[in-house]
Amino acid sequence: MKTVFSGIQPSGALHVGNYVGAIHNWVQMQDQYRCIYCVVDYHAITQDYEVKQMSARVREMALDILALGVDPEKAILFVQSAVPEHTELAWIFGAVTGHGDLERMTQFKDKSASQPDNVNAGLFFYPVPQAADILLYKAELVPVGADQVQHLELARRVARSFNHRWGKVFPECEAKLTATPKVLGLDGKAKMSKSLGNHIPLTSIEDRPLRKLLGRMVTDEKRVTREDPGDPDVCNVFSFHKIFSTADDQAWVRQGCTTAGIGCVDCKGRLAERMVDHFAGYRERRAELLAHPGRVDEILAAGAEKARAIAQRTLAEVRQKLGLWRSR
């Protein structure tokens, strides 16, 4: 069984874009692979954040991941900072990572532009600890979107360089590209993002709050009145139907929209029904976890223990290859 590693930054409660782009895939893969999932809090400190909120954000994200169906009996779920071997391996990898390779990372340029007052060395070095996250567990597959392929290629080069210089330890991991296209936010223009305020929080997926949010969702801008026919293929609402609705529902929307047989309110109402149904299990599991708040901490602690056992074996092998001194 191949090993899969994936991490997610602790932004707090998850939204629909997080679910479609990442967590849905995590749940599916845990029955096919040996899966290790991580809340990467060390990565999050490269951005401005409220210190007092960090712990709560980590716990809330872990709670949502579990409520969405990641099973601690099938997968390891833990917090990055609970396994210090991540940072130790990152430092070691810094010795085989070219400065020029990091300069070419497009995400460094993007993140620097988005936070010009906090262009720290961590942003520049970011792909190296990311490679350490993956290779510490000798992961062979990494589920990523197209925007992360460049970072994964760097992880492959790091593994290759380490193995060439000090001896074979790490596999060259492969990308497992997600099939889901980029999920746009309510504005229909930018990727769904909490910072942009165009997101649908998973906690809002109950009938009334969801209908209110979907009321803001941009549709086919050429459909000005109820009597105008529309084009589902340029409508952001229909892109959500393709994710959450049945083939029959999608056919109903296409027929009704192109003939002006239904209005955008009807289309959004059907989408709300389907999304509420889709996330019914999530709401139930989340309520159960909230009723037993210590359960999330127990799962994260147990996950960290399992992860560290693997990480320690890898680091022991790495130190031996490096010839580092150890007392007997």
Secondary structure, 3 states (H helix, E strand, C coil): CCEEEEEECCCCCCEHHHHHHHHHHHHHHCCCCEEEEEECHHHHCCCCCCHHHHHHHHHHHHHHHHHCCCCCCCEEEEEHHHCCHHHHHHHHHHCCCCHHHHHCCHHHHHHHHHCCCCCCHHHHHCHHHHHHHHHCCCCCEEEECHHHHHHHHHHHHHHHHHHHHHCCCCCCCEEEECCCCCCECCCCCCECCCCCCCCCEHHHCCHHHHHHHHCCCCCCCCCCCCCCCCCHHHCHHHHHHHHHCCHHHHHHHHHHHHCCCCCHHHHHHHHHHHHHHHCHHHHHHHHHHHHCCHHHHHHHHHHHHHHHHHHHHHHHHHHHHHCCCCCC
